[in-house]
Amino acid sequence: MTSFWSNWVIILTVITIVGITWILFANRQRSGENETTGHEYDGIEEYDNPLPAWWFAMFVITIVWGIGYLAMYPGMGNFEGLLGWTQEEQHADEVAEADAKYRAMRDRYLALPVAEIAEDPKVMKMGMRIYGNNCSQCHGLDARGAYGFPNLIDGDWLWGEAPEAIKHSIVQGRQAAMPAWKDILGEDGIDEAAEYVLSLNNRSADAEKAERGKQHYQSYCAACHGPEGKGNPAMGAPNLTNGIWLYGGSEEQIELTLRNGRNGKMPAFGNTLSEDKIHIVTAYIYGASRQQQ
């Protein structure tokens, strides 16, 4: 906060406190014996009496408490308060306390294989919370993914289904590298290659175009996706024969992928999540995928 706005907050706060204090004490003064306020309703007049003593005392206590709070804690612009308290420090202390409290339990899980702790209901509950806070924004609360974001429980893995591969994806992140082929194949070549990909899935395709597309595939695509289109987890190249599509499986969507390429990015969480949390969320993803198979 700049000095101008800090001073503005301080001045307005002081004026408010002084103002309500003046109003409170000013209303303690009576205009005279048996004087009325001039208000009358249905023959009943309102006497000009001060606030009851207990009510007045409560207001005074409130004002004194408010002044004390503003002196001890931050609330007056850039003034830090006499105690030096900040919400950031309190949050850090509470996180450290929670880490110390659960450290032994997490260290015990960290020492066990992912496949083993994935069968522990407690681990799955902890992993579900970690997943919900860090992964669900892209992959969905149910881990079924969305357009451009992989389904994590369908048994199809771009980079492999081993716990080590899943953990590597979480720690290091992943960068897709599907090149654009429009300048090499041209529109006719894109159309032919798409027909061949459709044929790999036993879907209706133009046989002549698919045969020409097969030649394109073997020349440009087989190096990543394999001669039979089964994919290559070492490169993150998807299986093109199982009917699972990250960016849609219609002919138009396949052509769009071939034409423009894809550059999906999985962010790295190695610097965001602790080692034990990564181990637990890996177990959750691994276990959830196993339960669906």
ABEGO torsion letter per residue (X at the ends): XBAAAAAAAAAAAAAAAAAAAAAAAAAABBAEBGBBAGBBBGGBBBBBBBBBAAAAAAAAAAAAAAAAAAAABBABEABAEAAGBBAAAAAAAAAAAAAAAAAAAAAAAAABBAAAAAABAAAAAAAAAAAAAAAAAAAEAAGAEBBGBBBAAAGBBAAEABAAAAAAAAAAEBBBBBBBAAAAAEAAAAAAAAAAAAAAAGBBBBAAAAAAAAAAAAAAAAAAAEAAGAEBAAAGBBBAAAGBBAAEABAAAAAAAAAAEBBBBBBBAAAABBAAAAAAAAAAAAAAAAAAX
